[in-house]
Structures are given as C-alpha cells and as structure tokens.
C-alpha cells in the first residue's frame, strides 16, 4: 500500500500508525493495572460507605457531635478515589505528541501511587531521585507511558519478591563530536 503513496501521504500514514500504537500500549498498560485499580477504588468506596453509616448511626443516637472525624474520613477517601480516577483517565486519553521541558522527578512523584498499585506487596518500590536532576525535553504522556511499561515489565521479571528502584541522575552524551547534556 505504501508504494502507491506519495512521500507526504506515507509520512502521515506512518505518523497515524505510530500514534495508534502508542495508544494501544497505553490501553494494554491500563488493562494490566485494572485489577489493582478496581481494588483500590473498591477500598475507597467501602471507607466512604462505612464512614457514612457510622455518621447515620451516631446522628440517630443523638451523638452528632462525634461525626466530624467520620465525615473527614469519607471526604478523604472520596478525594483519593477521584484522584486515582483522574490519573487513569488522563493517562488513557489520546493526546497529540507535545514535547516540552519536564521535571522527571515531579513526573515520577506524580505517578508514585499508580506505580505502587501496579506492584504486588512482595515487590518494594524505591525512589532515588537526584535533587539536582536536569529537566528533560519530552512528551510527558509518553514518558509516563514508558515508565509504566518499564514498571510492568520489571514486575513480570520478578515473580517472587524484590525491590524495584527508580533512579534519576544527570548524564551527558556525545554525538558526532558534540557533547550534549540535559536541559
């Protein structure tokens, strides 16, 4: 099919195919995480329901002054569930490739809950983030997808137990005699 296209059409077809592949990789990552995500959302909902039932019981017993901590627990659980949901939704969306300067430390910290939820309890996650890490010019969504895929691959390579370490550091490389470094 590509031999009958002009170069511009072939490049556009390749771009669309690459975008579709990136989206499929995200969907595959989400499918692998869905059990853990469903479990975490269910736990949050159970906390909300249990807290509200306690509030109802206390109110019926005329002890409404004792309800504040249970209301706070329900609100915090709801916010946690909403945050998890928002991260999953934003991760799964099709978005155009938009490279920009990204703090990898901030990106990793923003994904920490999702990464921990994707690992069984027998695998510990350790973050070693360099305090002076340079920013990276990349598409943040693609970086998140790549990091999540690395986490899932590492998880699958450690079926028993272990420690998965994510580390940031600065590095310089040479290309064609020119020394390049992060920004």
Buried (B, 14 or more C-beta within 10 A) or exposed (E): EEEEEEEEEBEEEEEEEEBEEBBEBBEEBBEBBEEBBEEBBEEBEEBBEBBBEBBEEBEEEEEEEEBEEBEEBBEBBBEBBEEBEEBBEEBBEEBEEEEEEBBBBEBBEEBEBBBBBBBEEEBEBEBEBEEEBBBBEBBBBBBBBBBBBEBBEBBEEBEEEBEBEBEBEEEEEEEEEEEEEBE
